[in-house]
Amino acid sequence: MKAAVIVFPGSNCDRDVAVALQASMGAKPLMVWHRDTQLPDLDLIVVPGGFSYGDYLRCGAMAAHSPIMREVKAKADQGTRVLGICNGFQILTETGLLPGVLMRNKDLKFICKDVHLRVESDQTDFCRQYQAGQTVRFPIAHAEGNYFADPETFKAMEGNGQIAFRYCSSLGEVTDGANPNGSLSNVAGVYNARHNVLGLMPHPERLAEDLLGGSDGKAMFDSLVEALS
Ligand SMILES: NC(=O)CC[C@H](N)C(=O)O
């Protein structure tokens, strides 16, 4: 599998995801600066977490207009797999590659803690090594993770299996109490209509080996390697 990680001024999870990818792929991903305009042939593009452009205007708004994002969009339109984590998810909604928006957390605070997620679908290249309904633990660290889509869009997304993860209790119950940021229907991650683009607020790369305190995130990178190698 050939993978690239996009690096923006203010990215801070680019190296974390590169380490997680290398552990699953057995090779280093290409690190691509946001000013670049071309990407080689790739199986996977990762848009990582952080604070691109200092979160000015709103998270992801400026990064979405970086030169490289035009190329990321073209590749995604051709079917290349794109994974956006946290700030990456925000950038992908801002570019229109994913439906919906990410607003300020309901309590207007930055939240940094581990959460539980219910895997909603195991039928994609990103999640085949999970099981639908499985509960996993991933960290979150964000101020703008409050997902929203208009009712018509959301209904279509649900009908098309585009909900990837929902916040839940440690027992797998999707309740208001388990929703850290006010997201519509506890949504933590979504796919585009073709399921080749995934964005999620929680960080799989931050719990991808036991040394980090857990490895629930590893199956996402292993799934991609299995599907794309
Ligand atoms: N960890 C991240 O990627 C954070 C994303 C963004 N800066 C926010 O605070 O919402």
Ligand as a Chemical Component Dictionary entry (heavy atoms), coordinates in Angstrom:
data_LIG
# 
_chem_comp.id                   LIG 
_chem_comp.type                 NON-POLYMER 
_chem_comp.pdbx_formal_charge   0 
_chem_comp.three_letter_code    LIG 
# 
loop_
_chem_comp_atom.comp_id 
_chem_comp_atom.atom_id 
_chem_comp_atom.alt_atom_id 
_chem_comp_atom.type_symbol 
_chem_comp_atom.charge 
_chem_comp_atom.model_Cartn_x 
_chem_comp_atom.model_Cartn_y 
_chem_comp_atom.model_Cartn_z 
_chem_comp_atom.pdbx_ordinal 
LIG N1 N1 N 0 -6.806  17.315 17.557 1  
LIG C1 C1 C 0 -7.291  18.046 16.576 2  
LIG O1 O1 O 0 -7.111  17.755 15.404 3  
LIG C2 C2 C 0 -8.024  19.292 16.962 4  
LIG C3 C3 C 0 -8.850  19.862 15.857 5  
LIG C4 C4 C 0 -9.188  21.314 16.052 6  
LIG N2 N2 N 0 -8.000  22.094 16.220 7  
LIG C5 C5 C 0 -10.151 21.480 17.200 8  
LIG O2 O2 O 0 -9.754  21.935 18.243 9  
LIG O3 O3 O 0 -11.319 21.135 17.071 10 
# 
loop_
_chem_comp_bond.comp_id 
_chem_comp_bond.atom_id_1 
_chem_comp_bond.atom_id_2 
_chem_comp_bond.value_order 
_chem_comp_bond.pdbx_ordinal 
LIG N1 C1 SING 1 
LIG C1 O1 DOUB 2 
LIG C1 C2 SING 3 
LIG C2 C3 SING 4 
LIG C3 C4 SING 5 
LIG C4 N2 SING 6 
LIG C4 C5 SING 7 
LIG C5 O2 DOUB 8 
LIG C5 O3 SING 9 
# 
